[in-house]
Amino acid sequence: MRAHFHRLADAAQALLHSDENFTLWLAGERTDFVRFNHARVRQAGQVSQATLELRLIHGRRQACYALSLAGDDEDFGALATALAALRHVVSSAADDPYLLLNQTVTSSDEVQQNNLPPTPQMMDDILRAADGADLVGILAAGPIFHGFANGLGQRNWRESASWNFDWSIHAASDRAVKRGSAGFNWQAQAIGRDIAQACEQLARLDRPARLLSPGSYRAYLTPNCVAALAGLLNWGGFSAREQLVRRSPLTRLAQQEAALSPLIHVQQQASTGLGPGFQAEGYLQPDTIPLIRAGKHVGALVSPRTAMEYGIAGTGTPVHEQASNLCMTGGSLAEGDILARLGDGLYLENLHYLNYVDRPAARITGMTRFACFWVENGQLAAPLGVMRFDDSLYGLLGDKLEDLTSTTQLIADAGSYEARSTDSVNVPGALVSGLNLVL
């Protein structure tokens, strides 16, 4: 597809008028999808697709056209038709005052080695590990590729192969343990250990559930829970535009009116993520964009449009100004010491229905879900009944944060609506002195 994309870019450049410019943005994948139920393969197939967005620019006017690629010579005719249609649209379009395109040619070409085994081997590894368990899940594996080109001759390409296994183990009634894993290298032994641990947790869910009264409780949040909190923060939390107009949940942090725990270090790390380090306006992102250091605001994600509108330096971030690979540094809590350090309190494996109660104050609500336990004297004592919590991220990641695990976990978004998501986080688990349960 890379060579085909370059030929399409050359064809678009040849069709261009002297007073026009263009950009091409390509997103595609060749993904094997496997659906499991009762630890058996119920459905297997492949999705091979590529979508091309052509943008025509004339002065400060622009218009876009998206088309699905066939991967053959038919695409050249479709490209010419799209370009002709865009000329009619651009001729009557209004000027875009915040249009800012990269004028410096910064080409790149990255094709990472595909280290994945054949999909049938991954299926066999999962089935072998889940023998006898009621495992439900979806495995997605294969290469994802992105390309950019413009009328100045800039060409960017990035292709990498990754996998994502989103799964759960179920028992009678509504008891279940949910996990997920992802990466660039297949980890059969690690998945086997995760499934074995999930089966052990599932057996503990047979005990009568502990119903707690509303109040504040010590809690350990697994990386899955921290990833959910980080995802909530990523809804405008690190956006320069949202911070400037004071809609960000981290506005008080950005304005130095509040701080998080000195243990909190957060950055956008392009090179270790699943997506490309360039975006649709042709800008390359720095490999690392520091956002929070020692609990204090040190940077934000700035798209070209925000940079143009507010006269600030950009960071090559796409227009939505969300981190594609949010990384949080770990602390000093060893995995084997988690329950002992917790003592009495909550061990939370999953959270769901997270949302903001008071966005400017970063106050959130949500519910416990799947394999959450009450811990006594450093031992899992009983399953936790479903509870709702209401707390502040300034508290959970601030003065209530006691420690973070020394190891971090890559957690990839399992979404595949329209295309496989390339969003991910790399986060530790968190030990907090209090989580406010409300019912």
PETA-V261227 format. One record per pair of residues at least 24 apart in sequence whose ideal C-beta (glycine too) atoms are under 10 Angstrom apart, sorted by the first residue. I is the first residue (numbers start at 1). J is the second residue. Records with the same first field share a line. If there is no record, write none. Layout:
BEGIN
I = J + J
END
This chain:
BEGIN
1 = 26 + 28 + 30 + 48 + 50 + 69 + 71 + 143 + 145 + 147 + 157 + 159
2 = 26 + 109 + 111 + 145 + 147 + 155 + 157 + 158 + 159
3 = 157
4 = 50 + 69 + 70 + 71 + 72 + 73 + 75 + 76 + 147
5 = 50 + 52 + 69 + 71 + 75 + 145 + 146 + 147 + 148 + 149 + 155 + 157
6 = 109 + 147 + 149 + 155 + 157
7 = 73 + 75 + 76
8 = 52 + 54 + 69 + 75 + 76 + 78 + 79 + 147 + 149
9 = 52 + 79 + 147 + 148 + 149 + 150 + 151 + 153 + 154 + 155
10 = 149 + 153 + 155
11 = 75 + 76 + 77 + 79 + 80 + 83
12 = 52 + 54 + 56 + 76 + 79 + 80 + 82 + 83 + 149 + 150 + 151
13 = 149 + 150 + 151 + 152 + 153
14 = 80
15 = 76 + 79 + 80 + 83 + 84
16 = 56 + 83 + 151
17 = 56 + 58 + 83 + 87
19 = 57 + 58 + 59
20 = 56 + 57 + 58 + 59 + 83 + 86 + 87 + 90 + 151
21 = 55 + 56 + 57 + 58 + 59 + 62 + 101 + 103 + 150 + 151 + 152
22 = 54 + 55 + 56 + 57 + 58 + 62 + 83 + 86 + 149 + 150 + 151 + 152
23 = 53 + 54 + 55 + 56 + 57 + 62 + 64 + 101 + 102 + 148 + 149 + 150 + 151 + 152 + 154 + 280 + 281 + 282
24 = 52 + 53 + 54 + 55 + 79 + 147 + 148 + 149 + 150 + 151 + 155 + 280
25 = 51 + 52 + 53 + 54 + 55 + 64 + 66 + 146 + 147 + 148 + 149 + 150 + 156 + 278 + 279 + 280 + 281 + 282
26 = 50 + 51 + 52 + 53 + 69 + 145 + 146 + 147 + 148 + 149 + 156 + 157
27 = 51 + 52 + 53 + 66 + 144 + 145 + 146 + 147 + 275 + 276 + 280 + 418 + 419 + 420 + 422
28 = 52 + 68 + 69 + 71 + 143 + 144 + 145 + 146 + 147 + 159 + 419
29 = 140 + 142 + 143 + 144 + 145 + 146 + 159 + 161 + 416 + 419 + 420 + 422
30 = 141 + 142 + 143 + 144 + 145 + 159 + 161
31 = 119 + 139 + 140 + 141 + 142 + 143 + 144 + 161 + 162 + 163 + 164 + 416 + 419 + 420
32 = 116 + 118 + 119 + 120 + 122 + 123 + 139 + 140 + 141 + 142 + 163
33 = 119 + 138 + 139 + 140 + 141 + 142 + 416 + 420
34 = 119 + 120 + 122 + 123 + 126 + 137 + 138 + 139 + 140 + 141 + 165
35 = 136 + 137 + 138 + 139
36 = 123 + 126 + 127 + 130 + 135 + 136 + 137 + 138 + 139 + 165 + 167 + 168
37 = 134 + 135 + 136 + 137 + 170
38 = 130 + 133 + 134 + 135 + 136 + 170
39 = 126 + 127 + 128 + 129 + 130 + 131 + 132 + 133 + 134 + 135 + 136 + 137 + 169 + 195
40 = 127 + 130 + 135
41 = 120 + 123 + 124 + 126 + 127 + 139
42 = 136
43 = 138
44 = 119 + 120 + 123 + 139
46 = 119 + 142
47 = 140 + 142 + 416 + 419 + 420
48 = 142 + 143
49 = 418 + 419 + 420
50 = 75 + 145 + 146 + 147 + 419
51 = 418 + 419
52 = 78 + 79 + 82 + 147 + 149
53 = 82 + 280
54 = 78 + 79 + 82 + 83 + 85 + 86 + 149
55 = 86 + 90 + 101 + 150 + 280 + 281
56 = 82 + 83 + 84 + 85 + 86 + 87 + 89 + 90 + 93 + 151
57 = 86 + 90 + 96 + 99 + 101 + 150 + 151
58 = 86 + 87 + 90 + 91 + 93
59 = 90 + 93 + 95 + 96 + 99
60 = 93 + 94 + 95 + 96 + 97 + 98 + 99
61 = 89 + 90 + 91 + 92 + 93 + 94 + 95 + 96 + 99
62 = 86 + 89 + 90 + 93 + 95 + 96 + 99 + 101
63 = 87 + 88 + 89 + 90 + 91 + 92 + 93 + 96
64 = 89 + 280
65 = 89
96 = 305 + 308
97 = 305 + 308 + 309
98 = 303 + 304 + 305 + 306 + 307 + 308 + 309 + 310
99 = 281 + 304 + 305 + 308
100 = 281 + 283 + 303 + 304 + 305 + 306 + 307 + 308 + 309 + 314
101 = 150 + 151 + 152 + 154 + 280 + 281 + 282 + 283 + 304 + 308
102 = 148 + 150 + 152 + 154 + 278 + 279 + 281 + 282 + 283 + 284 + 304 + 314 + 316
103 = 150 + 152 + 154 + 282
104 = 152 + 154 + 282 + 283 + 284
105 = 150 + 152 + 153 + 154 + 155 + 282
106 = 148 + 154 + 155 + 156 + 278 + 282 + 283 + 284 + 316
107 = 148 + 149 + 152 + 153 + 154 + 155 + 156 + 157 + 278 + 282 + 284
108 = 148 + 154 + 155 + 156 + 157 + 158 + 276 + 277 + 278 + 284
109 = 147 + 155 + 156 + 157 + 158 + 159
110 = 145 + 146 + 156 + 157 + 158 + 159 + 160 + 271 + 276 + 277 + 278
111 = 143 + 145 + 157 + 158 + 159 + 160 + 161
112 = 143 + 158 + 159 + 160 + 161 + 162 + 184
113 = 160 + 161 + 184
114 = 142 + 143 + 159 + 160 + 161 + 162 + 184
115 = 160 + 161 + 162 + 163 + 183 + 184 + 185 + 186
116 = 141 + 142 + 143 + 161 + 162 + 163 + 183 + 184 + 185 + 186
117 = 141 + 163 + 185 + 186 + 188
119 = 163
121 = 186 + 188
122 = 163 + 165 + 186 + 188 + 191
124 = 188
125 = 186 + 187 + 188 + 189 + 191 + 192
126 = 165 + 167 + 188 + 191 + 192 + 195
128 = 188 + 191 + 192 + 195
129 = 188 + 189 + 191 + 192 + 193 + 194 + 195 + 196 + 199
130 = 167 + 169 + 191 + 192 + 195 + 196 + 198 + 199
131 = 195
132 = 199
133 = 169 + 170 + 171 + 177 + 195 + 196 + 198 + 199 + 202
134 = 168 + 169 + 170 + 171 + 172 + 176 + 199 + 202
135 = 167 + 168 + 169 + 170 + 195 + 198 + 199
136 = 166 + 167 + 168 + 169 + 170 + 176 + 178
137 = 165 + 166 + 167 + 168 + 169 + 178 + 179 + 180 + 195 + 414
138 = 164 + 165 + 166 + 167 + 180 + 414 + 416
139 = 163 + 164 + 165 + 166 + 167 + 191
140 = 164 + 165 + 166 + 182 + 412 + 414 + 415 + 416 + 420 + 421
141 = 165 + 182 + 186 + 420
142 = 420
144 = 274 + 275 + 276 + 419 + 420 + 421 + 422
145 = 276
146 = 275 + 276 + 277 + 278 + 279 + 280 + 422
147 = 276 + 278
148 = 276 + 278 + 279 + 280 + 281 + 282 + 283 + 284
149 = 282
150 = 281 + 282
152 = 282
154 = 278 + 282 + 284
156 = 276 + 277 + 278 + 279 + 282 + 283 + 284
157 = 276 + 278
158 = 270 + 275 + 276 + 277 + 278
159 = 276
160 = 184 + 273 + 274 + 275 + 276 + 422
161 = 185
162 = 273 + 274 + 410 + 412 + 420 + 422 + 424
163 = 187 + 412
164 = 274 + 411 + 412 + 413 + 414 + 415 + 416 + 420 + 421 + 424
165 = 191 + 194 + 412 + 414
166 = 412 + 413 + 414 + 415 + 416
167 = 191 + 194 + 195 + 198 + 414
168 = 198 + 202 + 350 + 370 + 371
169 = 194 + 195 + 197 + 198 + 199 + 201 + 202 + 370 + 371
170 = 202 + 370
171 = 199 + 202 + 203 + 205 + 206
172 = 205 + 206
173 = 205 + 206
174 = 205 + 370 + 386
175 = 201 + 202 + 203 + 204 + 205 + 206 + 209 + 370 + 371 + 383
176 = 201 + 202 + 205 + 350 + 369 + 370 + 371
177 = 201 + 202 + 203 + 204 + 205 + 349 + 350 + 370 + 371
178 = 224 + 349 + 350 + 352 + 369 + 370 + 371
179 = 222 + 224 + 349 + 350 + 370 + 371
180 = 224 + 227 + 350 + 409 + 411 + 412 + 413 + 414
181 = 409 + 410 + 411 + 412
182 = 274 + 409 + 410 + 411 + 412 + 413 + 414 + 424
183 = 274 + 410 + 412 + 424
184 = 272 + 274 + 410
198 = 349 + 370 + 371
200 = 380
201 = 347 + 349 + 370 + 371 + 372 + 373 + 380 + 383
202 = 370 + 371
204 = 371 + 373 + 380 + 381 + 382 + 383
205 = 370 + 371 + 372 + 373 + 380 + 382 + 383 + 384
206 = 383
207 = 373 + 374 + 380 + 381 + 382 + 383
208 = 382 + 383 + 385
209 = 372 + 373 + 374 + 382 + 383 + 384 + 385 + 386
210 = 346 + 372 + 373 + 374 + 375 + 376 + 381 + 382 + 383 + 384 + 385
211 = 374 + 382 + 384 + 385 + 386 + 387
212 = 346 + 374 + 384 + 385 + 387 + 437
213 = 437 + 439
214 = 387 + 388 + 389 + 390 + 436 + 437 + 438 + 439
215 = 434 + 435 + 436 + 437 + 438
216 = 389 + 391 + 395 + 400 + 432 + 433 + 434 + 435 + 436 + 437
217 = 344 + 345 + 346 + 374 + 375 + 384 + 387 + 389 + 432 + 433 + 434 + 435 + 436 + 437
218 = 341 + 342 + 343 + 344 + 345 + 346 + 375 + 400 + 402 + 431 + 432 + 433 + 434 + 435
219 = 342 + 345 + 346 + 347 + 348 + 368 + 372 + 375 + 389 + 391 + 396 + 400 + 430 + 431 + 432 + 433 + 434 + 435 + 436 + 437
220 = 333 + 338 + 339 + 341 + 342 + 345 + 346 + 347 + 348 + 349 + 373 + 375 + 402 + 403 + 405 + 429 + 430 + 431 + 432 + 435
221 = 346 + 347 + 348 + 349 + 350 + 351 + 396 + 401 + 404 + 405 + 427 + 428 + 429 + 430 + 431 + 432 + 435
222 = 338 + 347 + 348 + 349 + 350 + 351 + 371 + 372 + 405 + 409 + 427 + 428 + 429 + 430
223 = 328 + 330 + 349 + 404 + 405 + 407 + 408 + 409 + 410 + 411 + 425 + 426 + 427 + 428 + 429 + 430
224 = 348 + 349 + 350 + 351 + 369 + 370 + 371 + 409 + 411 + 427 + 429
225 = 348 + 349 + 350 + 351 + 354 + 366 + 368 + 369 + 372 + 396 + 427 + 429 + 430 + 435
226 = 328 + 348 + 351 + 396 + 397 + 404 + 405 + 408 + 409 + 411 + 425 + 427 + 428 + 429 + 430
227 = 326 + 328 + 351 + 409 + 410 + 411 + 412 + 413 + 424 + 425 + 426 + 427
228 = 348 + 350 + 351 + 352 + 354 + 364 + 366 + 369 + 411 + 425 + 427
229 = 328 + 351 + 354 + 364 + 366 + 391 + 393 + 396 + 397 + 425 + 427 + 430
230 = 266 + 323 + 326 + 327 + 328 + 393 + 397 + 411 + 425 + 426 + 427
231 = 322 + 323 + 326 + 354 + 411 + 413 + 423 + 425 + 427
232 = 351 + 354 + 355 + 356 + 362 + 364 + 366 + 393
233 = 266 + 291 + 292 + 322 + 323 + 326 + 362 + 364 + 393 + 397 + 425
234 = 268 + 301 + 320 + 321 + 322 + 323 + 324 + 326 + 423 + 425
235 = 320 + 322 + 354 + 355 + 356 + 359
236 = 301 + 320 + 321 + 322 + 356 + 359
237 = 266 + 291 + 292 + 300 + 301 + 321 + 322 + 323 + 326 + 359 + 362 + 393
238 = 266 + 267 + 268 + 289 + 291 + 292 + 297 + 299 + 300 + 301 + 302 + 317 + 321 + 322 + 323 + 326
239 = 300 + 301 + 302 + 303 + 306 + 317 + 320 + 321 + 322 + 323
240 = 299 + 300 + 301 + 302 + 303 + 306 + 307 + 310 + 312 + 313 + 314 + 315 + 317 + 321
241 = 300 + 301 + 302 + 303 + 305 + 306 + 307 + 309 + 310 + 319 + 320 + 321
242 = 300 + 301 + 306 + 321 + 359
243 = 297 + 300 + 301 + 302 + 306 + 321
244 = 300 + 302 + 306 + 309 + 310 + 312
245 = 310
246 = 360
247 = 359 + 360
248 = 300 + 321 + 359 + 360 + 362
249 = 356 + 358 + 359 + 360 + 361 + 362 + 363 + 364 + 392 + 393 + 394
250 = 291 + 292 + 297 + 300 + 360 + 362 + 393 + 394
251 = 297 + 359 + 360 + 361 + 362
252 = 297 + 360 + 361 + 362 + 394
253 = 291 + 292 + 295 + 296 + 297 + 362 + 393 + 394 + 397 + 398
254 = 291 + 292 + 296 + 297 + 298 + 299 + 300
255 = 297
256 = 296 + 297
258 = 295 + 296 + 297 + 361 + 362 + 392 + 394 + 398
259 = 292 + 294 + 295 + 296 + 297 + 394 + 398 + 399
260 = 292 + 294 + 295 + 296 + 297 + 362 + 393 + 394 + 395 + 396 + 397 + 398 + 399 + 401
261 = 292 + 294 + 295 + 331 + 394 + 395 + 396 + 397 + 398 + 399 + 400 + 401 + 402 + 403 + 404 + 430 + 432
262 = 293 + 294 + 295 + 296 + 398 + 401
263 = 294 + 295 + 328 + 329 + 330 + 331 + 332 + 397 + 398 + 401 + 402 + 403 + 404 + 428 + 430
264 = 291 + 292 + 293 + 294 + 295 + 296 + 328 + 329 + 331 + 397 + 398 + 401 + 404 + 430
265 = 290 + 291 + 292 + 293 + 294 + 295 + 296 + 298 + 327 + 328 + 329 + 330 + 331 + 404
266 = 290 + 291 + 292 + 293 + 295 + 297 + 298 + 299 + 323 + 326 + 327 + 328 + 329 + 397 + 425 + 427
267 = 291 + 292 + 293 + 298 + 299 + 323 + 325 + 326 + 327 + 328 + 329 + 426
268 = 299 + 300 + 301 + 315 + 317 + 322 + 323 + 324 + 325 + 326 + 327
269 = 323 + 324 + 325 + 326 + 327 + 424 + 426
270 = 316 + 317 + 323 + 324 + 325
271 = 325
272 = 325 + 327 + 410 + 424 + 426
273 = 323 + 324 + 325 + 326 + 327 + 410 + 412 + 422 + 423 + 424 + 425 + 426
274 = 324 + 325 + 410 + 412 + 413 + 420 + 421 + 422 + 423 + 424
275 = 318 + 324 + 325 + 421 + 422 + 423 + 424
276 = 324 + 422
277 = 316 + 324 + 325
278 = 316 + 318
279 = 303 + 304 + 316 + 317 + 318 + 319 + 324
280 = 304 + 318 + 319
281 = 305 + 314 + 316 + 317 + 318 + 319
282 = 316
283 = 307 + 314 + 315 + 316 + 317 + 318
284 = 316
285 = 314 + 315 + 316 + 317 + 318 + 324
286 = 315 + 316 + 317
288 = 327
289 = 315 + 316 + 317 + 323
291 = 323 + 326 + 327 + 328
292 = 328 + 329 + 397
293 = 329
295 = 397 + 398 + 399 + 401
322 = 423
323 = 423 + 424 + 425
324 = 413 + 421 + 422 + 423 + 424 + 425
325 = 410 + 412 + 422 + 423 + 424 + 425 + 426
326 = 411 + 423 + 424 + 425 + 426 + 427
327 = 408 + 410 + 424 + 425 + 426 + 427
328 = 397 + 404 + 408 + 425 + 426 + 427 + 428 + 430
329 = 404 + 408 + 426 + 427 + 428
330 = 403 + 404 + 405 + 406 + 407 + 408 + 409 + 426 + 427 + 428 + 429 + 430
331 = 401 + 402 + 403 + 404 + 405 + 406 + 407 + 408 + 428 + 429 + 430 + 431
332 = 403 + 404 + 405 + 406
333 = 402 + 403 + 404 + 405 + 406 + 407 + 428 + 429 + 430 + 431
334 = 403 + 405 + 406 + 407
335 = 405 + 406 + 407 + 429
337 = 378 + 403 + 405 + 406 + 431
338 = 375 + 378 + 403 + 405 + 429 + 431
339 = 373 + 375 + 376 + 377 + 378 + 379 + 380
340 = 375 + 377 + 378 + 379
341 = 378 + 402 + 403 + 431
342 = 375 + 376 + 377 + 378 + 379 + 402 + 431 + 432
343 = 375 + 376 + 377 + 378
344 = 374 + 375 + 376 + 377 + 378 + 379 + 381
345 = 373 + 374 + 375 + 376 + 431 + 432 + 433 + 434 + 435
346 = 372 + 373 + 374 + 375 + 384 + 387 + 389 + 432 + 435 + 437
347 = 371 + 372 + 373 + 374 + 375 + 380 + 381 + 384
348 = 372 + 373 + 384 + 387 + 389 + 429 + 430 + 432 + 435
349 = 373 + 384
351 = 389
352 = 386
353 = 388
354 = 389
356 = 393
357 = 390 + 391 + 392
358 = 390 + 392
361 = 392 + 393 + 394
362 = 391 + 392 + 393 + 394 + 395 + 396 + 397 + 398
363 = 390 + 391 + 392 + 393 + 394 + 395
364 = 389 + 390 + 391 + 392 + 393 + 396
365 = 389 + 390 + 391 + 436 + 438
366 = 390 + 391
367 = 439
368 = 435 + 437
384 = 437
386 = 439
387 = 435 + 437 + 438 + 439
388 = 436 + 437 + 438 + 439
389 = 435 + 436 + 437 + 438 + 439
390 = 435 + 436 + 437 + 438 + 439
391 = 432 + 434 + 435 + 436 + 437 + 438
392 = 436
395 = 432 + 433 + 434 + 435 + 436
396 = 430 + 432 + 433 + 434 + 435 + 436
397 = 430 + 432
398 = 432
399 = 432 + 433 + 434
400 = 430 + 431 + 432 + 433 + 434 + 435 + 436
401 = 430 + 431 + 432 + 433
402 = 430 + 431 + 432 + 433 + 434
403 = 428 + 429 + 430 + 431 + 432
404 = 428 + 429 + 430 + 431
405 = 429 + 430 + 431
END
